[in-house]
């Protein structure tokens, strides 16, 4: 079973500009990596478009890009253009909602700059689509839109080991357990938590030797497998989180559901 756009009150032929965020936060191609990292931490955005002087989009920088650059010991005082992703996927403001939805599914990216004549006019993200699901009785349960047996990390490892795991696997969030098999759920750690910690530590590498428990979020937002995905969407949007842990009635970790998983259910 899938969720039709019409079911969500959206005509797939409408222009994507209807859903896109206007006046997006962005950075300049000559800004330093450290300045852009600080802007991402302060605004809690997952990605920022990078623009040239005339407003043309020339790249995108994500939290994952920053964490990867930190692990590679990049100089954070150099220009952000040195590490930004230049393989751009843009959305023209005239493209249809249906077309952009398919672009999300095929590209596996979480957001795109929206442009008019190559100039930045907005941003469209997975969350913009997930917001449409809030308050709708979709008939689709969370267990149909989740990753079962998600990758986990143990609470006893260092922040550095967790950072390496996240960068190498390209996951943006990892459940934290006492042990890999049969362990108790401790909490969750996200790329946002790691970037904030690195930023507040002044990009000092030795700060990563601290135990992971120092930054684990223990009061996690959860849903159950039989919940409607609209319930999960409501939590994600209201709490501004991109994923939820799926637990049984006995609080056993069953999986993880993300904005991407919900977007994949929309047709």
N, C-alpha and C positions, 0 to 999 in steps of 0.2 A: 504494500500500500504506500502511495506517495501523497504528498500535499500539493495540490494544484494552486498555482498563483491566483486563479480566480476565486478559489476557496478563501484566500487571504485578502480578497478585495482589491486585487491588483490586476490590471490588464497588462499582459506580457508585452504588448506592442508599445506601451508607454515609454517615454524617454527615461533613461537612467537618472537624469538630472532630478527626477521627482524624489528618488530615494537617497541621492548622494548628499554628503555633508558639504555645506557651503563654507567659504572662508576658511579653508583648511590650514592647520599649522604646518609650516614648512621650514626648511633651512637653506642657506646659500651654499653653493659649491665651494666657496672659499672659507666657510666656517671651520673651526678646528673640530676634530673628533670629540675632544673633551666637552666643548660647548654644546655640540649636538647631543651627546650622551646626557648632559645635564638637562637639556630641553625635553628629551624623551622621558627622563625620570620625573621631571616636574609636571609634565602634561599627561603622563600615563598613556601616551600613544604607543602603539606597537611598532609603527613605522612612520617615517617622515619622507615626503618627496623632497628631492634636492633640485633647486632651480638655479638657472643661470641669471645673469643680470637683467635680461629682458623678460624674465618670467617663464622661460621655456623649461620644461622638466627635462633634466639630464640624468637623473638617477633616483634611486630609492635606498634608504638606509633603515634597517630593522634592528630590533634588540639583539637578535641572533647574530647579525653582522658585527655588532659592537662587542659581544662576548667572544666571538671568534677572533676578532682583531686583538682583544686583550690577551687571549691565550697565546697568540702568535707574537706577543711582546711588541706590537705596533706602537709607534710614538703617537700618543693622543694629542700632541700639539701640532701635528701635521694636518693638512687639509682633509676634510671629509671626502673629497673627490678621490682620494687614494684608496678608499675601501668601499665606497658605495657600489651598489649593484647597477651596472649600466645596461643590463639586459632587460630593458623596460617592456612592460605590458601596460599600455595605456587604454583608457576608455574615452572615446569621444562623447561629449555631452549629448549627442543626437542618437547614440546607440540605444537599442531597446532593452528593457529590463530582462526579457527572456534571453536575449543574446549575451548580455553580461553575466547572467546566471550560469550559462553554459561555459563562458570564459573562466569563471571561478572553478568550475568542476574540472575543466581540462588542464588548467594551469597549476592547480593545487596551491595557489597563492592566496593570502588572506586579505589582500586589499589592492586597489589600483588607483592611481591618480586619474582624475577626470579632467579632460582638457578641451579647449576650443582653440583651434588654430595653433596647437601645440603649447598653449599657455595654460597654466594651472588654474582651474576654476572650482575644483572640489575633490573629494575623496569618496570612494565607495568601498565598503568593507563587508566581511561576512556578517558582522553584527547588524548592519543595516537590513540584511535579509532576515536574520533571526528575529529582529524586532517585530517583523510582520506576523510572526507565529504567536507572539504573546497574546494570551486571552482567547485563543482559538481552540476549540475542541477538535483536534486533528484526527483522533483515532489511531495515531501512531505512538507506540510505546517506546520508552527510553531504551529498552533492550534491543530494539531494532535499529537504534541510532547510537550505538556505543561501541567502543573497542573493548573486547573481552580479554582478560588476562593481560592488562597493560604492563609495560615496562615499569619497574619500581626501583627505588634505591633504598639502601639500609640507613637507618638513622645514625649509625655509628661511624659513617665515613666522613671525610673532610669536605669542606666547601669546594676545594679545588677538584676533588674526585667527582663531585656532583656536577660541577661546571663542565668538566671534560666529557662526562656522560651526555649531558644535554647538548653540547655543541656537536659531538660526534654522531648522535642519533637524530638530531634535528627536531627533538621533541621540545615543546614550549613549557610543559609542565610534567612533573613526575610525582606519583604518590610515594610517600615515605613510610616504610614498614620496619618492624624490628628485625625481621629476617625474611629472605626471599620467598621461602615456601612455608606457608602456615603461620607467618608472622602477624602480629597485631598492627593495625593501621595507626600510624602516629600523626600523619598530616600530609601536607603537600608542599612542594617547592616549585616555583615558576621562574621563567626567564626574567620576569619583572623583579622578583625578589633578589635574584643574583645580580642583576645590573644595578639595582639600588644599593646593594651591599658594596659592590666594587666601587661605585661612584663615591659613596660616603666614606670609603676607606682610602680615598685619594689615589686609587689605582695602584695600591701597594700590593705586590704579589704575595708577600709573606702573610698578608691578612687572610689569605685563602687556606692557611693551615688550620684554621679554627674548625671545630666540629660542626657538621651540618645542622645539628639541633639548634644552633644559635639563630638560624634564620627560617626554620621550618614553621609554616603556618599550621597551627594545631586545631584552630576552630574553623574547620572546612565546611563548605557548602556541599550538601549531598542531595541525591535523589535516589529513588528506588526503581528497579527495572520495569515495574508495571505503571509507573507514572506516565501521563501523556507528555509528549515532548514540549507541549506548550507550557507546562509547569517548569520544565528545565529552562526553557527560553526566558521565562519570566524572571527566574533567579539570575540567570546570566546577565540580562539587561539591567535589572535593578541594582545588582551588586557589582556590575562592571567587571565581570570575570569571564574568561573565554572558555572555561571548562569546569565540569563538576565531577566529583567522584560518585560512582554508582555503588550503593551498598545494599545489602540484604537487610531484612528486619532484625537480624542478629548483628548488624553493623560489620558484616564481613565484606571486604572489597570484592565487587563483582566486575567492575570495569570503570571506564571513564568516558564521558560524553562531552563533546566540544561543539563550539559554534559551527565548525566545519561539518561535523556529523549531522547537525540539524539542517544545515544548508543542503547537504546531499539528499535530504528527503523531499526537498521542494522541486517540483517539476513544472 
